[in-house]
């Protein structure tokens, strides 16, 4: 996995122009069954991808925390939401709550998440490759292919299957 992650950034950068053109066309004219295809590609990829061997998302980026996330996780820790915010979060440039630092505070040395059952929505949905109206989040997908080997593979397979 280390070798894959070492080369992922360069591979994603090499494909950036190609991906950008593809997603621009996809936004203009998305296939009717795009959501079904993305669900299929996502499920197929994650049958062979073990996130616990990677956890690069948790090591290199931090999720946004919604108000609901803060309340749920604070409750898990039996603390007031403001205490959770003061302890773990900061407000970023876009006025969103994010982790004070990465790698994620809740990521263990074994790549397990200590708050997995109550983790933020952004973590539950990452890498967002099975979302409805997938073409609307192409900017996010472009970032995620450089972080997540599964997202990279899904986009590459998607380009093979969708001829635009």
Secondary structure, 3 states (H helix, E strand, C coil): CHHHHHHHHHHHHHHHHHHHHHHHHHHHCCCCCHHHHHHHHHHHHHHHCCHHHCCHHHHHCCCEECHHHHHHHHHHCCCCHHHHHHHHEEECCCCCEEECCCCCCCECCCCCECCHHHCCHHHHHCCCCCCCCHHHHHHHHHHHCCCCHHHHHHHHHHHHHCCC
